[in-house]
Amino acid sequence: MITLEMAIAKIKKLPAEQLNEAIKFVEFLEFKLKNIEQSQEQTELEEKEVSFTEVAKEFIGCLDSNLEDLSYNPWNKPNSN
């Protein structure tokens, strides 16, 4: 007899009050399992490693120039009036 069949056979023999306790216990186990799974998923999301390149990809190449002073802007010349 497999474990599930054994459990069902024993549950069928329980009086009503103990049957309610068994149901509550099974519901507790389901709740506990759900919390463990959610906790593991959250941990996996938090621990996901991301490379620097992936994080900075939108900025790669934005500073490519031969300028020593990056604040220089040739299009914003002061008025010489």
Protein Blocks (a to p, Z undefined) as FASTA:
>chain_A
ZZklmmmmmmmmpcfklmmmmmmmmmmmmmmmmmmmmmmmmmmmmmpccdfklmmmmmgo
jlgcfbfblkbcfklccdfZZ
